[in-house]
């Protein structure tokens, strides 16, 4: 079986692909990668906008909670990866085996499908965000590049006059399609690693460089942020912090697919009941755990860096990134301490962060959607080639769908809110599924230790507790927001 076909057939476990697990730390680190892709998905609009906004509003209060949130959810991620390696089944295939399945595909798979459509609305907001920051970063290029099109089309000229970011949003959509259409796992991993390392390094350097500006971060401020406490009337803000930081529902669905495309299950081979298989599976599960914790370090460092920039620079000045001043306020994190020359650097970096999340989410959704269509009987995959063709079609479909949502809904804030409600509602379900896999499905010889079990239960219980409080509040906020939009439309 060729590498091209194997990389797009997550169920393929050919015996010729079996490999011994690495024996040294360096060799194991060279086999990591799915976690970096996951970190690329995690560090997106939430960290850039929401986490920074929390720092701007509450200062250092929530530093402890961000660290807890980033660490504890990894235990759910690892259990999903463990079952994927031991069984060779990705997320939707595993969920389809849960109790409660009626005729056809399991209802949790349908729930994922509905959540996915809502999160694609978030991707529409990101498409608009990339367009906005690139237009602000290069306004003269926008004018020169799209000027001839405007001159030849009166309608397009009128649209760009109202929505100047639209042209860049179109370019973003096409670039996403071109990148992921024939981009296999290796290309996605390499490009994501370059972007994640670059963005994280720049953000960390910016935080460290604050020591030589008028916005230094003092040790006592950091220590105060590690004290477990909440600001006055800050309970809902605390729940929001837990919800938006660390691994989210969509990332938990994505991770087993990337693990399978990396080859962890293929390298372990099919369970033949032998001690050799168990030994190999244990070795590749350890590699997966290392991968998950490396990614946790990466996205935690990035998330904390954005938070500290908001707390150190924006909070003392009373600046909050909201509304029409959102981008300008975020840019002030760099312009304030380092000068106006950093504005364009920030805008390009922000565009890279959003674009990275956009193409990774579209690539992952294409794999999950193909799986869903096959499980539900809407598509056939009697050969790896047919699965590959289906995935490629979806790689064109999802960027176009995200752009369509943006084009017709026209409100990035609304699209982000809808996706947020869907993810918050789904997170307890996928955590419960991870518990079921742990106790009912994972091979007895591959089960985790007592400490990991305890922390998995802590993660699941915390996720459920937070969802009980957050989801109703998010639904009320969404209803209020929709009401204001309707009222505004009627008044106009």
C-alpha positions as a printed Julia matrix, in Angstrom:
492×3 Matrix{Float64}:
   0.0     0.0     0.0
   1.47    3.33   -1.02
   2.29    6.08    1.48
  -0.21    8.42   -0.2
  -3.09    5.98    0.27
  -2.12    4.91    3.79
  -1.91    8.53    4.94
  -5.53    9.11    3.95
  -6.97    5.79    5.18
  -7.15    6.06    8.97
  -8.43    2.51    9.27
  -5.55    0.89    7.36
  -3.34   -1.33    9.55
  -1.18   -3.16    6.99
   1.37   -5.54    8.56
   4.2    -4.12    6.47
   3.82   -0.79    8.29
   4.63   -2.22   11.74
   7.58   -0.47   13.44
   9.3    -0.83   16.78
   8.68    2.12   19.12
  11.64    4.49   19.71
  13.88    3.64   22.64
  15.39    7.06   23.41
  13.82   10.41   24.26
  15.32   12.1    21.21
  14.05    9.36   18.91
  10.6     9.65   20.48
  10.59   13.44   20.08
  11.28   12.98   16.37
   8.07   10.94   16.15
   5.9    13.65   17.67
   3.76   15.89   15.47
  -0.01   15.45   15.96
   0.16   17.53   19.13
   1.85   20.41   17.32
  -0.95   20.37   14.76
  -3.41   20.42   17.66
  -1.54   23.32   19.28
  -1.82   25.16   15.98
  -5.59   24.71   16.09
  -5.84   25.73   19.75
  -3.78   28.91   19.52
  -6.18   30.92   17.4
  -8.77   33.63   17.83
  -9.59   32.51   21.38
  -6.05   33.05   22.64
  -5.42   36.13   20.52
  -8.68   37.92   21.42
 -10.44   36.32   24.4
  -7.43   35.38   26.55
  -5.82   38.76   25.94
  -9.14   40.41   26.78
  -9.3    38.56   30.1
  -5.84   39.81   30.97
  -6.86   43.34   29.99
  -9.98   43.2    32.17
  -8.83   41.23   35.24
  -5.06   41.63   35.3
  -3.18   38.63   36.7
  -6.14   37.12   38.6
  -6.71   34.15   36.29
  -3.14   33.01   35.64
  -3.58   29.98   37.92
  -6.82   28.99   36.23
  -5.34   29.23   32.73
  -2.51   26.9    33.76
  -4.97   24.46   35.34
  -7.24   24.5    32.29
  -4.39   23.92   29.84
  -3.04   20.95   31.84
  -6.12   19.08   33.08
  -7.91   18.64   29.74
  -4.88   16.86   28.28
  -5.86   13.74   30.23
  -9.05   13.48   28.17
  -7.02   13.99   24.99
  -4.61   11.21   25.95
  -7.41    8.7    26.62
  -8.9     9.33   23.18
  -5.45    8.88   21.65
  -4.89    5.7    23.67
  -8.04    4.06   22.34
  -7.29    5.19   18.78
  -3.88    3.49   18.89
  -5.13    0.31   20.56
  -8.12   -0.1    18.23
  -7.1     1.69   15.03
 -10.39    3.58   15.1
 -10.63    7.38   14.87
 -13.04    9.42   16.95
 -16.3     9.03   15.02
 -15.7     5.34   14.36
 -15.15    4.87   18.11
 -18.22    6.92   19.08
 -20.31    4.84   16.7
 -19.65    1.82   18.94
 -20.98    3.43   22.12
 -24.17    2.09   23.76
 -27.39    3.83   22.75
 -26.93    3.45   19.03
 -30.16    3.12   17.11
 -30.59    2.5    13.43
 -27.86    4.07   11.39
 -25.06    6.11   12.86
 -24.83    6.85   16.63
 -26.61   10.01   17.79
 -23.3    11.4    19.13
 -21.97   11.35   15.57
 -25.0    13.38   14.49
 -24.35   15.74   17.39
 -20.78   16.19   16.17
 -22.11   16.97   12.69
 -24.34   19.75   14.04
 -21.53   21.11   16.24
 -19.19   21.05   13.26
 -21.58   23.18   11.19
 -21.73   25.71   14.04
 -17.94   25.8    14.38
 -17.58   26.36   10.63
 -19.38   29.63   11.36
 -16.44   30.44   13.62
 -14.16   29.72   10.69
 -16.2    32.23    8.7
 -15.38   34.77   11.39
 -11.7    33.86   11.1
 -11.86   34.28    7.32
 -13.18   37.79    7.9
 -10.53   38.37   10.59
  -7.67   37.45    8.27
  -9.11   39.75    5.63
  -9.42   42.64    8.08
  -5.89   42.41    9.49
  -4.28   41.99    6.06
  -6.2    44.97    4.73
  -5.05   47.06    7.7
  -1.47   45.82    7.36
  -1.23   46.48    3.61
  -3.87   49.05    2.62
  -1.88   50.33   -0.36
  -1.42   46.8    -1.69
  -5.16   46.25   -1.33
  -5.84   49.39   -3.35
  -3.34   48.6    -6.11
  -4.11   44.89   -6.38
  -7.87   45.08   -6.4
  -8.17   48.5    -8.01
  -8.53   47.14  -11.55
 -11.25   44.72  -10.44
 -13.13   47.56   -8.76
 -12.89   49.67  -11.91
 -14.25   46.88  -14.11
 -17.13   45.96  -11.8
 -19.42   48.6   -10.34
 -21.09   46.06   -8.03
 -17.77   44.78   -6.65
 -16.62   48.37   -6.18
 -19.71   49.15   -4.11
 -19.24   46.03   -1.97
 -15.56   46.77   -1.3
 -16.43   50.32   -0.31
 -18.51   48.91    2.56
 -16.46   45.77    3.27
 -12.86   46.42    2.19
 -11.65   43.18    3.78
 -13.76   41.09    1.37
 -11.07   40.82   -1.32
  -8.51   39.54    1.2
 -11.12   37.13    2.57
 -11.52   35.68   -0.94
  -7.75   35.29   -1.22
  -7.71   33.6     2.2
 -10.4    31.14    1.12
  -8.56   30.23   -2.08
  -5.22   29.94   -0.28
  -6.76   27.54    2.25
  -8.14   25.37   -0.55
  -4.8    25.29   -2.36
  -2.91   24.4     0.81
  -5.01   21.5     2.03
  -6.38   20.03   -1.23
  -3.29   17.96   -1.95
  -1.56   18.64    1.32
  -1.0    15.35    3.12
  -0.13   14.97    6.77
   3.59   15.73    6.35
   3.02   19.07    4.64
   0.44   20.11    7.25
   2.72   19.1    10.12
   5.77   20.9     8.68
   3.98   24.16    7.88
   2.14   24.19   11.2
   5.35   23.58   13.14
   7.03   26.53   11.41
   4.1    28.89   12.1
   3.51   27.72   15.69
   7.2    27.97   16.63
   7.51   31.39   14.96
   4.39   32.91   16.53
   5.14   31.45   19.96
   8.74   32.66   19.86
   7.73   36.2    18.84
   5.08   36.35   21.58
   7.43   35.05   24.28
  10.16   37.47   23.19
   7.64   40.31   23.38
   6.68   39.31   26.94
  10.32   39.04   28.05
  11.16   42.36   26.38
   8.56   44.16   28.5
  11.22   44.26   31.23
  12.94   47.06   29.28
   9.77   49.09   28.69
   7.39   51.07   30.87
   5.23   47.92   31.26
   7.49   45.45   33.1
   6.11   42.27   34.66
   7.24   41.88   38.27
   7.72   38.6    40.09
   5.21   39.53   42.8
   2.58   40.09   40.1
   3.16   36.63   38.68
   3.03   35.1    42.16
  -0.24   36.88   42.88
  -1.67   35.33   39.72
  -0.81   31.85   41.03
  -2.93   32.32   44.16
  -6.2    30.41   43.82
  -8.81   33.15   44.07
 -11.48   34.89   42.05
 -12.16   38.58   41.53
 -15.35   40.03   42.97
 -18.35   38.91   40.87
 -15.96   37.0    38.63
 -17.46   33.48   38.75
 -18.81   33.52   35.22
 -15.56   34.99   33.95
 -13.72   32.1    35.62
 -15.95   29.56   33.9
 -15.33   31.33   30.61
 -11.57   31.14   31.17
 -11.78   27.38   31.62
 -13.92   27.02   28.53
 -11.79   29.01   26.09
  -8.28   27.9    27.15
  -6.58   24.59   26.52
  -7.99   21.73   24.48
 -11.55   22.28   23.28
 -14.23   19.94   21.97
 -13.2    20.23   18.33
  -9.54   19.54   19.15
 -10.53   16.4    21.1
 -12.33   15.12   18.01
  -9.36   16.01   15.79
  -6.52   14.49   17.81
  -7.11   10.74   17.14
  -7.27   11.42   13.4
  -3.89   13.15   13.41
  -2.44   10.34   15.55
  -3.62    7.77   13.03
  -2.3     9.75   10.06
   1.04   10.1    11.81
   1.06    6.3    11.93
   0.97    5.42   15.64
  -1.72    2.71   15.22
  -0.15    1.39   11.99
   3.22    1.14   13.69
   1.7    -0.82   16.59
  -0.22   -3.08   14.19
  -3.49   -4.94   14.58
  -4.24   -6.53   17.95
  -3.37  -10.19   17.46
  -3.44  -11.05   21.16
   0.32  -11.48   21.44
   2.7    -9.97   23.95
   4.66   -8.5    21.05
   1.66   -6.41   19.98
   1.01   -5.26   23.55
   4.65   -4.21   23.94
   4.6    -2.25   20.66
   1.26   -0.62   21.5
   2.54    0.42   24.93
   5.61    1.95   23.29
   3.63    3.97   20.74
   1.15    5.07   23.39
   4.11    6.47   25.35
   5.16    8.37   22.21
   1.6     9.71   21.91
   1.67   10.81   25.57
   4.97   12.6    24.99
   3.43   14.25   21.92
   0.42   15.42   23.95
   2.55   16.9    26.74
   4.93   18.62   24.32
   1.93   20.24   22.64
   0.56   21.19   26.07
   3.79   23.06   26.85
   3.63   24.84   23.49
   0.02   26.02   23.64
   0.27   26.82   27.37
   3.33   29.03   26.83
   1.58   30.77   23.94
  -1.7    31.2    25.82
   0.0    32.53   28.96
   2.09   34.92   26.86
  -0.99   36.46   25.27
  -2.63   36.68   28.69
   0.39   38.4    30.24
   0.54   40.93   27.42
  -3.07   41.86   28.12
  -2.5    41.99   31.88
   0.77   43.94   31.73
   0.07   46.4    28.91
  -3.67   46.82   28.42
  -4.96   46.38   32.0
  -3.02   49.29   33.57
  -4.31   51.61   30.83
  -7.92   50.45   31.11
  -7.95   49.27   27.49
 -10.3    46.42   26.55
 -10.25   44.79   23.09
 -13.92   45.02   22.14
 -16.16   46.17   19.34
 -14.87   48.18   16.41
 -11.68   49.06   18.31
 -10.76   45.38   18.78
  -7.85   45.18   16.33
  -6.43   48.59   17.23
  -6.54   47.76   20.94
  -4.8    44.42   20.42
  -2.16   46.15   18.3
  -1.55   48.53   21.2
  -0.06   45.6    23.15
   2.95   45.96   20.86
   2.73   49.59   19.79
   2.51   50.85   23.39
   5.7    49.25   24.71
   7.76   48.96   21.52
   6.67   51.7    19.14
   4.51   52.16   16.08
   6.82   50.05   13.87
   5.4    46.9    15.49
   1.83   47.56   14.29
   2.33   45.95   10.88
   4.29   43.09   12.5
   1.37   42.43   14.86
  -1.21   42.57   12.07
   0.71   40.09    9.91
   1.27   37.84   12.92
  -2.41   38.0    13.83
  -3.3    37.09   10.27
  -0.94   34.1    10.42
  -2.48   32.91   13.69
  -6.02   33.07   12.31
  -5.08   31.57    8.95
  -3.28   28.69   10.67
  -6.37   27.82   12.69
  -8.55   28.17    9.6
  -6.64   25.77    7.36
  -6.06   23.24   10.15
  -9.73   23.17   11.11
 -10.8    22.79    7.47
  -8.3    19.96    6.96
  -9.45   18.14   10.09
 -13.15   18.7     9.38
 -12.64   17.19    5.93
 -11.35   13.98    7.48
 -14.09   13.77   10.09
 -16.85   14.67    7.62
 -15.65   11.95    5.23
 -15.77    9.5     8.12
 -19.28   10.67    9.07
 -20.65   10.4     5.54
 -19.27    6.87    5.24
 -20.59    5.74    8.64
 -24.02    7.25    7.94
 -24.2     5.53    4.57
 -24.22    8.77    2.55
 -20.96    7.9     0.81
 -19.03    4.75   -0.06
 -15.39    4.1     0.74
 -14.78    0.6    -0.53
 -11.22    1.62   -1.37
  -8.63    4.04    0.04
  -8.64    5.88   -3.29
 -12.34    6.67   -2.95
 -11.84    7.94    0.61
  -9.0    10.15   -0.6
 -11.18   11.66   -3.33
 -13.96   12.35   -0.83
 -11.56   14.07    1.58
 -10.18   16.25   -1.2
 -13.65   17.34   -2.26
 -14.38   18.3     1.34
 -11.08   20.21    1.49
 -12.58   22.49   -1.15
 -16.03   22.53    0.41
 -15.25   23.67    3.95
 -13.25   26.84    3.13
 -16.02   27.77    0.69
 -18.69   27.1     3.34
 -16.84   29.22    5.92
 -16.59   32.07    3.41
 -20.29   31.7     2.57
 -21.24   31.98    6.24
 -19.16   35.14    6.5
 -20.62   36.54    3.27
 -24.25   36.18    4.32
 -24.15   36.47    8.13
 -21.69   39.4     7.94
 -21.13   39.41   11.71
 -17.96   37.65   12.93
 -18.98   38.15   16.57
 -22.26   36.3    16.01
 -20.5    33.43   14.22
 -17.98   33.06   17.04
 -20.75   33.04   19.68
 -22.71   30.29   17.88
 -19.61   28.12   17.57
 -18.74   28.74   21.22
 -22.12   27.52   22.45
 -21.85   24.38   20.32
 -18.36   23.53   21.59
 -19.21   24.16   25.24
 -22.23   21.87   24.95
 -20.18   19.08   23.34
 -17.15   19.05   25.65
 -18.83   17.07   28.51
 -20.05   14.45   26.01
 -16.63   13.74   24.56
 -15.15   13.66   28.1
 -17.76   11.07   29.11
 -16.95    9.04   26.0
 -13.26    9.08   26.98
 -14.2     7.61   30.37
 -16.22    4.87   28.68
 -13.31    3.96   26.41
 -10.99    3.87   29.4
 -13.06    1.41   31.43
 -14.9    -0.6    28.77
 -12.9    -0.62   25.52
  -9.15   -0.17   26.04
  -7.09   -3.36   26.15
  -6.42   -4.33   29.82
  -2.68   -4.3    29.21
  -2.78   -0.71   27.94
  -4.8     0.93   30.71
  -3.3     3.9    32.6
  -2.19    4.08   36.22
  -4.13    5.26   39.26
  -2.84    8.86   39.14
  -3.83    9.25   35.5
  -7.27    7.8    36.3
  -7.79   10.28   39.13
  -6.79   13.24   36.98
  -9.0    12.01   34.13
 -11.97   12.0    36.51
 -11.02   15.46   37.78
 -10.94   16.7    34.19
 -14.31   15.15   33.32
 -15.98   16.41   36.5
 -14.6    19.94   36.05
 -15.7    20.01   32.4
 -19.23   18.94   33.36
 -19.42   21.4    36.26
 -18.31   24.31   34.11
 -20.65   23.35   31.24
 -23.67   23.3    33.57
 -23.01   26.95   34.41
 -21.56   28.24   31.16
 -23.84   26.79   28.5
 -27.13   28.3    29.79
 -25.4    31.65   30.2
 -23.94   31.45   26.67
 -27.38   30.62   25.27
 -28.88   33.63   27.05
 -26.08   35.86   25.75
 -26.59   34.55   22.23
 -30.36   35.12   22.45
 -29.77   38.67   23.72
 -27.27   39.32   20.95
 -29.66   38.01   18.3
 -32.47   40.14   19.73
 -30.29   43.23   19.52
 -29.43   42.43   15.91
 -33.1    41.98   15.02
 -34.04   45.2    16.82
 -31.23   47.04   15.06
 -32.38   45.69   11.71
 -35.95   46.83   12.27
 -34.91   50.3    13.4
 -32.76   50.75   10.29
